[in-house]
């Protein structure tokens, strides 16, 4: 799949299903809601908690009615789209009742799974956080994380990219109000620290659930507070370091509506979530929207002494140093590339007139969910090959 930053979201949706690996199945009625992943994923039941891991989109599905267990489904990501989701039966969750809302972490040959399930050993059978480890292709039996779980409700675990920070929801006493978000830090001995409330920048007197951390530990979550449009909305709090998150703000329409939006997960430039907005397939459906503003690299080749003409070639590479594009630079010295958010690129330059080469320089792009991003790259020529800086 090639998510082009220049595409409109409606075009992306069409691309998914025009090129998907199978014809979308009817879901009772065709979903006309903007951003709906349609009948390939969504049914008349509940689909929620999307998670991407090792080339697959995982999500939890729960039928309607009493005593209905949650199930985990997954779809493989192909160059031509998504495959039809299938139930995943090889995860070590069967021994835990009502297990779902999974989160993965991988370090070399070891894969860790965090999930929520109902603990039958408690008087009130509250939900708890469980953990299992996969080594040499075999999963361990899941175990309750004793340092984190309490006699109260714990659910929606999410593990950070480095595997050292676990965020979850709980209604334990001493919180800000209702269900709050908490975090725990993994020590060198492998044990988890005593959970800490994420504070009033994140939590409100209403409920906060289903957290997601991006690679910079910026926090996305669902809340009924923070001036909610109605029900749960997707909220963002930027990470400011030392396990502290700054002011929270609500993401704009069409990500949020007057209905419930929960379970945010960012994949490439897109925010995936679950919502019960009208004109979907059923109860809660999976949706996705373009999250990041377009990213443009604008550069200028110049010689401060006006002795070297700027004519030459600028080449763009991905993080594996595979060439993506190249541009011929004319007398103006100007060039530009359209880039994707949350990626690493490299740029170099060869002058046409002199044996002059500007070596590779790394460029990192970030996601701005409120505006487009422009990166300026001035390249100053000298008679010696040199590195250059950008702002």
HELIX and SHEET records of a PDB file:
HELIX    1   1 UNK A    9  UNK A   18  1                                  10    
HELIX    2   2 UNK A   38  UNK A   40  5                                   3    
SHEET    1   A 4 UNK A  46  UNK A  53  0                                        
SHEET    2   A 4 UNK A  56  UNK A  62 -1                                        
SHEET    3   A 4 UNK A  70  UNK A  78 -1                                        
SHEET    4   A 4 UNK A  81  UNK A  82 -1                                        
SHEET    1   B 4 UNK A  46  UNK A  53  0                                        
SHEET    2   B 4 UNK A  56  UNK A  62 -1                                        
SHEET    3   B 4 UNK A  70  UNK A  78 -1                                        
SHEET    4   B 4 UNK A  86  UNK A  87 -1                                        
SHEET    1   C 4 UNK A  97  UNK A 107  0                                        
SHEET    2   C 4 UNK A 110  UNK A 118 -1                                        
SHEET    3   C 4 UNK A 127  UNK A 135 -1                                        
SHEET    4   C 4 UNK A 138  UNK A 139 -1                                        
SHEET    1   D 4 UNK A  97  UNK A 107  0                                        
SHEET    2   D 4 UNK A 110  UNK A 118 -1                                        
SHEET    3   D 4 UNK A 127  UNK A 135 -1                                        
SHEET    4   D 4 UNK A 143  UNK A 144 -1                                        
SHEET    1   E 4 UNK A 154  UNK A 159  0                                        
SHEET    2   E 4 UNK A 165  UNK A 170 -1                                        
SHEET    3   E 4 UNK A 180  UNK A 185 -1                                        
SHEET    4   E 4 UNK A 196  UNK A 197 -1                                        
SHEET    1   F 4 UNK A 208  UNK A 213  0                                        
SHEET    2   F 4 UNK A 219  UNK A 223 -1                                        
SHEET    3   F 4 UNK A 233  UNK A 241 -1                                        
SHEET    4   F 4 UNK A 244  UNK A 250 -1                                        
SHEET    1   G 3 UNK A 261  UNK A 267  0                                        
SHEET    2   G 3 UNK A 270  UNK A 275 -1                                        
SHEET    3   G 3 UNK A 285  UNK A 290 -1                                        
SHEET    1   H 3 UNK A 334  UNK A 339  0                                        
SHEET    2   H 3 UNK A 295  UNK A 302 -1                                        
SHEET    3   H 3 UNK A 373  UNK A 380  1                                        
SHEET    1   I 4 UNK A 323  UNK A 329  0                                        
SHEET    2   I 4 UNK A 312  UNK A 317 -1                                        
SHEET    3   I 4 UNK A 344  UNK A 351 -1                                        
SHEET    4   I 4 UNK A 357  UNK A 364 -1                                        
END                                                                             
